[in-house]
Amino acid sequence: MAKIPATAVAASGLIGGYGVARWTKKRPLGGVALAAAGSLAAYEWNRQAGPRATAGLTVAYVAAFAGSHPLAKKVGAWPAVFAVAGGVAAASWAVTRRGAST
């Protein structure tokens, strides 16, 4: 089975969580999607880069989710979600790439 990189899982969790919440009009359901993707990404981060990197990336993931809300007031909901997802993806890629090469 093909393996999906943690970077893609994390970004998809932020985008998918918002999408699910918006389209179903059930915010808790979006939270479930967000948490499920975050948990899977954290598992992969831990496997690839260790517990310290996992803790930092998990904090970044949660901060991105929280930060998307005030950002959305300035740039709109979807642009904010895509921006924070891109930030988390970049951080994930940088950390796991470094962790994998050491």
DRENMAR-71535 format. One line per field, with one value per residue: y negated, z, x of N, C-alpha, C in turn; residue in three letters; residue number from 0. Coordinates in pm, 1 decimal, m for minus. Layout:
n.y = Y | ...
n.z = Z | ...
n.x = X | ...
ca.y = Y | ...
ca.z = Z | ...
ca.x = X | ...
c.y = Y | ...
c.z = Z | ...
c.x = X | ...
code = ALA | ...
pos = NUM | ...
END
This chain:
n.y = 117.3 | m224.4 | m483.0 | m769.7 | m1082.6 | m1240.1 | m1513.6 | m1574.5 | m1460.7 | m1617.8 | m1877.0 | m1818.8 | m1749.3 | m1994.3 | m2137.4 | m1957.5 | m1923.6 | m2178.1 | m2189.1 | m1973.7 | m2062.5 | m2296.7 | m2212.6 | m2018.2 | m2157.1 | m2101.1 | m2156.1 | m1995.8 | m1757.2 | m1832.5 | m1881.7 | m1623.4 | m1514.5 | m1681.8 | m1616.6 | m1340.4 | m1332.7 | m1483.2 | m1316.0 | m1091.8 | m1212.2 | m1292.5 | m1043.8 | m954.9 | m1162.6 | m1116.8 | m866.4 | m924.3 | m1144.9 | m1161.9 | m1215.8 | m1486.0 | m1647.1 | m1574.7 | m1680.8 | m1957.6 | m1992.9 | m1916.3 | m2116.1 | m2326.9 | m2249.6 | m2265.3 | m2535.7 | m2647.2 | m2579.6 | m2728.1 | m2984.6 | m3024.8 | m3121.1 | m3405.5 | m3502.6 | m3446.2 | m3644.0 | m3856.1 | m3779.8 | m3601.5 | m3286.0 | m3038.1 | m3115.7 | m3162.2 | m2909.2 | m2759.2 | m2894.7 | m2847.5 | m2571.4 | m2532.5 | m2641.9 | m2462.5 | m2230.6 | m2296.7 | m2326.8 | m2067.4 | m1918.0 | m2026.2 | m1953.4 | m1671.3 | m1589.3 | m1667.9 | m1515.0 | m1259.1 | m1245.8 | m1251.8
n.z = 0.0 | m78.2 | 83.8 | 255.4 | 293.1 | 609.7 | 598.1 | 397.4 | 513.9 | 744.4 | 634.2 | 482.6 | 687.7 | 814.5 | 604.3 | 525.5 | 768.0 | 804.9 | 572.0 | 607.0 | 837.9 | 740.1 | 517.9 | 624.7 | 821.2 | 1082.6 | 1329.7 | 1527.2 | 1386.6 | 1191.0 | 1363.7 | 1446.1 | 1209.8 | 1181.3 | 1417.9 | 1380.0 | 1150.6 | 1250.9 | 1457.0 | 1312.9 | 1159.7 | 1368.6 | 1467.0 | 1249.5 | 1240.6 | 1482.0 | 1433.8 | 1223.5 | 1305.0 | 1582.0 | 1935.6 | 2031.7 | 1802.3 | 1718.6 | 1923.5 | 1884.9 | 1621.3 | 1655.9 | 1826.0 | 1645.6 | 1457.2 | 1602.7 | 1672.1 | 1418.6 | 1343.5 | 1538.3 | 1477.2 | 1224.8 | 1249.1 | 1340.1 | 1123.2 | 911.9 | 934.0 | 820.3 | 561.7 | 455.9 | 477.2 | 333.4 | 208.4 | 443.0 | 565.5 | 370.2 | 379.0 | 644.1 | 636.9 | 442.4 | 577.5 | 794.3 | 649.9 | 529.1 | 756.6 | 861.5 | 652.9 | 652.0 | 908.1 | 923.4 | 706.5 | 775.5 | 1007.1 | 900.2 | 753.1 | 932.7
n.x = 84.4 | 53.0 | 230.4 | 129.1 | 271.5 | 346.1 | 342.9 | 154.5 | m70.0 | m106.5 | m153.1 | m379.8 | m553.1 | m607.9 | m726.9 | m929.8 | m1068.9 | m1179.7 | m1335.1 | m1516.7 | m1652.2 | m1767.5 | m1927.4 | m2097.9 | m2213.6 | m2166.1 | m1969.7 | m1834.9 | m1795.3 | m1614.5 | m1405.2 | m1346.9 | m1241.7 | m1018.0 | m876.4 | m831.9 | m666.6 | m455.0 | m364.9 | m276.5 | m75.4 | 94.8 | 175.5 | 331.0 | 521.8 | 651.3 | 761.6 | 933.5 | 1092.9 | 1114.9 | 1023.8 | 1054.0 | 1044.5 | 791.8 | 632.4 | 676.9 | 580.5 | 315.8 | 224.7 | 252.0 | 59.7 | m182.7 | m169.1 | m183.0 | m442.7 | m584.9 | m489.4 | m588.9 | m843.0 | m853.5 | m705.8 | m874.9 | m1066.2 | m942.4 | m851.5 | m1030.6 | m1205.6 | m1130.5 | m879.9 | m731.2 | m728.6 | m591.3 | m346.8 | m248.9 | m238.1 | m44.4 | 174.6 | 204.1 | 254.7 | 499.6 | 663.6 | 646.2 | 759.8 | 1022.6 | 1116.8 | 1080.0 | 1225.9 | 1484.5 | 1510.5 | 1500.6 | 1732.2 | 1938.8
ca.y = 0.0 | m347.8 | m557.5 | m912.8 | m1154.6 | m1313.5 | m1651.1 | m1579.4 | m1428.2 | m1734.9 | m1982.4 | m1771.0 | m1753.8 | m2131.4 | m2170.5 | m1867.5 | m1954.1 | m2295.5 | m2152.9 | m1890.5 | m2147.8 | m2392.1 | m2149.3 | m1945.7 | m2251.6 | m2038.3 | m2184.6 | m1882.6 | m1659.1 | m1886.7 | m1859.6 | m1481.4 | m1500.0 | m1752.3 | m1538.0 | m1212.7 | m1358.8 | m1525.6 | m1197.6 | m1012.6 | m1287.8 | m1284.7 | m909.4 | m952.9 | m1253.2 | m1048.4 | m758.3 | m979.0 | m1247.8 | m1151.5 | m1279.8 | m1632.5 | m1703.5 | m1551.0 | m1780.5 | m2087.7 | m1994.6 | m1910.2 | m2252.9 | m2406.4 | m2208.1 | m2324.3 | m2681.6 | m2681.5 | m2572.5 | m2844.3 | m3106.5 | m3042.3 | m3192.9 | m3550.5 | m3530.0 | m3440.3 | m3772.8 | m3950.1 | m3736.8 | m3507.4 | m3154.2 | m2943.0 | m3157.1 | m3142.8 | m2765.2 | m2717.4 | m2954.0 | m2777.1 | m2434.6 | m2542.0 | m2663.3 | m2336.4 | m2137.2 | m2336.1 | m2291.9 | m1921.5 | m1873.6 | m2063.0 | m1877.3 | m1528.1 | m1570.8 | m1678.0 | m1400.2 | m1137.5 | m1244.8 | m1243.1
ca.z = 0.0 | m86.4 | 208.7 | 239.8 | 383.4 | 721.2 | 551.6 | 326.1 | 610.0 | 829.8 | 554.6 | 448.9 | 808.7 | 834.3 | 495.2 | 533.8 | 888.3 | 777.0 | 469.7 | 668.0 | 925.9 | 659.5 | 432.1 | 702.5 | 921.1 | 1213.7 | 1366.7 | 1592.7 | 1286.1 | 1137.2 | 1467.1 | 1441.5 | 1094.1 | 1217.2 | 1519.4 | 1322.9 | 1065.7 | 1339.6 | 1526.7 | 1215.7 | 1129.0 | 1486.4 | 1467.9 | 1148.5 | 1284.2 | 1586.4 | 1370.8 | 1135.6 | 1362.0 | 1727.1 | 2018.9 | 2043.0 | 1677.9 | 1720.1 | 2012.8 | 1818.3 | 1505.8 | 1706.8 | 1870.5 | 1523.4 | 1397.3 | 1683.0 | 1658.3 | 1284.9 | 1351.8 | 1614.4 | 1406.1 | 1102.1 | 1280.1 | 1324.0 | 987.5 | 823.6 | 940.1 | 736.4 | 422.5 | 416.4 | 539.2 | 256.7 | 200.1 | 573.0 | 584.6 | 281.1 | 426.3 | 761.0 | 594.7 | 376.6 | 681.2 | 866.0 | 556.2 | 515.3 | 881.5 | 867.7 | 554.3 | 697.2 | 1027.6 | 896.1 | 610.7 | 853.9 | 1096.2 | 823.1 | 698.8 | 1038.8
ca.x = 0.0 | 129.3 | 235.9 | 103.7 | 361.9 | 286.0 | 323.3 | 26.2 | m176.8 | m128.8 | m217.1 | m514.4 | m635.0 | m654.4 | m819.1 | m1044.5 | m1146.4 | m1263.1 | m1432.9 | m1621.5 | m1732.4 | m1844.8 | m2027.8 | m2198.0 | m2264.5 | m2145.6 | m1831.4 | m1768.3 | m1755.5 | m1489.9 | m1304.0 | m1308.6 | m1153.1 | m895.1 | m805.5 | m788.9 | m550.3 | m346.8 | m313.5 | m200.5 | 46.3 | 181.5 | 233.7 | 436.9 | 628.0 | 726.6 | 836.3 | 1036.5 | 1181.1 | 1125.6 | 921.1 | 1066.7 | 992.5 | 647.3 | 571.5 | 681.7 | 490.6 | 178.6 | 194.7 | 233.4 | m67.8 | m290.9 | m158.0 | m232.0 | m588.5 | m632.0 | m452.3 | m667.2 | m967.1 | m837.2 | m659.3 | m992.0 | m1136.1 | m868.4 | m832.2 | m1135.6 | m1190.3 | m1049.9 | m739.4 | m667.3 | m707.2 | m482.9 | m221.3 | m196.6 | m205.8 | 85.8 | 276.0 | 225.4 | 318.0 | 639.9 | 732.8 | 652.6 | 858.3 | 1156.0 | 1156.1 | 1091.4 | 1335.3 | 1606.8 | 1514.4 | 1524.4 | 1867.3 | 2039.4
c.y = m124.3 | m424.1 | m706.3 | m986.4 | m1231.7 | m1458.3 | m1666.3 | m1551.3 | m1549.9 | m1846.2 | m1943.4 | m1773.5 | m1892.7 | m2170.0 | m2086.3 | m1893.6 | m2074.2 | m2261.8 | m2071.7 | m1976.5 | m2241.6 | m2323.4 | m2070.2 | m2037.6 | m2192.5 | m2053.0 | m2068.1 | m1775.2 | m1703.8 | m1867.3 | m1716.2 | m1458.2 | m1563.5 | m1669.1 | m1405.8 | m1231.4 | m1401.9 | m1409.5 | m1110.9 | m1082.3 | m1279.2 | m1148.3 | m902.0 | m1045.6 | m1185.7 | m938.9 | m812.6 | m1069.1 | m1246.8 | m1235.5 | m1432.1 | m1700.7 | m1688.2 | m1654.2 | m1917.5 | m2097.1 | m1986.3 | m2047.1 | m2342.0 | m2376.0 | m2272.3 | m2476.9 | m2727.1 | m2680.6 | m2696.5 | m2973.9 | m3130.4 | m3124.1 | m3345.1 | m3588.4 | m3532.7 | m3571.6 | m3875.5 | m3910.2 | m3644.5 | m3367.7 | m3061.0 | m2988.3 | m3137.3 | m2995.8 | m2717.0 | m2773.0 | m2877.2 | m2632.2 | m2431.7 | m2561.7 | m2535.9 | m2234.4 | m2169.3 | m2299.5 | m2140.9 | m1867.5 | m1902.8 | m1978.1 | m1729.7 | m1499.7 | m1573.5 | m1556.0 | m1272.3 | m1129.6 | m1233.7 | m1105.8
c.z = 0.0 | 45.2 | 180.7 | 338.9 | 492.2 | 682.9 | 484.4 | 420.8 | 695.9 | 753.2 | 519.6 | 569.0 | 835.0 | 727.8 | 504.9 | 655.1 | 867.7 | 676.0 | 525.5 | 755.5 | 845.2 | 583.2 | 507.7 | 799.8 | 1062.5 | 1250.4 | 1438.3 | 1494.0 | 1216.5 | 1235.0 | 1471.3 | 1325.9 | 1122.8 | 1315.1 | 1463.5 | 1236.0 | 1150.1 | 1413.9 | 1434.0 | 1180.0 | 1246.4 | 1497.5 | 1369.9 | 1185.5 | 1388.7 | 1526.8 | 1290.3 | 1206.1 | 1513.7 | 1803.5 | 2030.3 | 1918.7 | 1672.4 | 1806.9 | 1946.5 | 1701.6 | 1548.1 | 1757.1 | 1748.8 | 1458.0 | 1471.3 | 1671.7 | 1520.9 | 1282.3 | 1422.9 | 1539.5 | 1279.5 | 1127.6 | 1270.5 | 1184.3 | 889.8 | 823.6 | 848.6 | 589.4 | 370.5 | 467.0 | 460.2 | 240.6 | 332.4 | 596.7 | 495.8 | 327.8 | 545.2 | 727.3 | 524.8 | 475.9 | 757.4 | 775.3 | 540.9 | 640.7 | 893.7 | 773.3 | 601.6 | 813.6 | 997.0 | 795.7 | 683.3 | 944.1 | 1022.8 | 773.1 | 805.7 | 1096.0
c.x = 89.4 | 119.4 | 216.2 | 192.6 | 285.6 | 258.8 | 187.6 | m90.4 | m209.5 | m200.8 | m361.0 | m607.7 | m690.6 | m757.2 | m947.0 | m1131.5 | m1236.5 | m1372.1 | m1548.2 | m1712.8 | m1822.7 | m1957.7 | m2133.0 | m2270.5 | m2259.8 | m1998.4 | m1764.7 | m1721.6 | m1626.3 | m1375.7 | m1256.3 | m1211.3 | m1017.1 | m812.0 | m753.7 | m665.1 | m430.7 | m284.0 | m229.0 | m69.8 | 143.9 | 248.3 | 351.3 | 551.9 | 715.7 | 814.5 | 954.6 | 1136.9 | 1190.6 | 1025.4 | 932.8 | 1011.5 | 841.2 | 576.9 | 567.5 | 585.1 | 344.1 | 134.8 | 170.0 | 98.8 | m185.1 | m289.0 | m208.5 | m384.5 | m642.6 | m605.1 | m531.8 | m793.2 | m950.6 | m787.5 | m776.6 | m1069.6 | m1070.2 | m864.5 | m941.7 | m1102.9 | m1099.0 | m905.4 | m663.7 | m635.1 | m592.7 | m348.1 | m164.7 | m162.3 | m70.0 | 199.0 | 307.8 | 294.0 | 466.5 | 720.0 | 750.5 | 759.2 | 1000.5 | 1203.5 | 1173.6 | 1201.8 | 1468.6 | 1621.1 | 1546.9 | 1667.9 | 1974.4 | 2050.5
code = MET | ALA | LYS | ILE | PRO | ALA | THR | ALA | VAL | ALA | ALA | SER | GLY | LEU | ILE | GLY | GLY | TYR | GLY | VAL | ALA | ARG | TRP | THR | LYS | LYS | ARG | PRO | LEU | GLY | GLY | VAL | ALA | LEU | ALA | ALA | ALA | GLY | SER | LEU | ALA | ALA | TYR | GLU | TRP | ASN | ARG | GLN | ALA | GLY | PRO | ARG | ALA | THR | ALA | GLY | LEU | THR | VAL | ALA | TYR | VAL | ALA | ALA | PHE | ALA | GLY | SER | HIS | PRO | LEU | ALA | LYS | LYS | VAL | GLY | ALA | TRP | PRO | ALA | VAL | PHE | ALA | VAL | ALA | GLY | GLY | VAL | ALA | ALA | ALA | SER | TRP | ALA | VAL | THR | ARG | ARG | GLY | ALA | SER | THR
pos = 0 | 1 | 2 | 3 | 4 | 5 | 6 | 7 | 8 | 9 | 10 | 11 | 12 | 13 | 14 | 15 | 16 | 17 | 18 | 19 | 20 | 21 | 22 | 23 | 24 | 25 | 26 | 27 | 28 | 29 | 30 | 31 | 32 | 33 | 34 | 35 | 36 | 37 | 38 | 39 | 40 | 41 | 42 | 43 | 44 | 45 | 46 | 47 | 48 | 49 | 50 | 51 | 52 | 53 | 54 | 55 | 56 | 57 | 58 | 59 | 60 | 61 | 62 | 63 | 64 | 65 | 66 | 67 | 68 | 69 | 70 | 71 | 72 | 73 | 74 | 75 | 76 | 77 | 78 | 79 | 80 | 81 | 82 | 83 | 84 | 85 | 86 | 87 | 88 | 89 | 90 | 91 | 92 | 93 | 94 | 95 | 96 | 97 | 98 | 99 | 100 | 101
END
